[in-house]
Amino acid sequence: RASGSGSSVPTAMATRENIVLPKVTRERISADPSTWAPKLTTACPVIDRWLRGGVPTRHVTELTGEAGAAKTQLALQLLLNAQLPREVGGLDGAAVYVHTEGRAPLARLRQMISKREIYSTHLPPDHDPLDHVYLVKTLEENPESLWDALASVADVLTDPPGGPRRPVRLVVVDSVSAPFRETDVGTKEGVFERTGILSRVAALIGEYAHRADVAVVVTNHVSDAVSDDGPGGRAGGFDSRQRRLFGPSGDLRSSGRPVQPALGLFWANCVNTRVFLSRTGGSAGGYDDDSAGRRRVRRHASVVF
């Protein structure tokens, strides 16, 4: 189900061919930067510079990292920033939030609205940002439920509850990897089934980004990295090939241990930008000490590709 402004959206579309997307005019790529796809500010000047202006529309951006690395926090910030006027880095639109695990963090959204002056300063007094975040919750934590939830987003894109003056300009999927956590990859058939659903999901969010002219942001988990290039491994093996294509994923570290984004090499081909969020501390140790000698958690961000 999807909620926002008192509306609901059905979650039943079985095939990509049945999904009706809004028609947009595709323009030829221009050398003039002013004609390029609009970008959404992260509200962090440093990350905006790394992303050459912010999170772009017609683009799939991935935020990957372990639990507690601030993936959801940044995603929630984008949901609110999308409603800001273009002159301050927003998209002057609404947002869809596809949530796949646990309870949706609506209380945290309310807290962010009350703490950040930018929303009260640049949004009309009668504008409630929560009314323009349309929540789509998966009914179960499995790939089929994720597909149904994503398919239902097409109705919101075509007929936004806020009307044509407040179109949807951002779709956030938090997280794309959680529904695949329990899939059977111990058999060849299980691997084929998982890859098939993952390819459908990737194709659909790519269509949303390009045909509906929206920014798509997904969060992804990480798993511990095991290299095949160490002692006894195959020199020039899979790890080396992956580094050449998608950056040094085997060299990414969080909580003091090497990690790699979930869903594998196939999924890495399906996103345009990968932002890695990490933290010190946690079960693996690696805390930083502040000036008073107290242990504290530090969070870091980097653009992998």
Summary of the structure (lengths in Angstrom):
residues: 305
radius of gyration: 19.7
end to end distance: 33.8
largest distance: 64.9
contacts: 943
relative contact order: 0.17
helix: 35%
strand: 21%
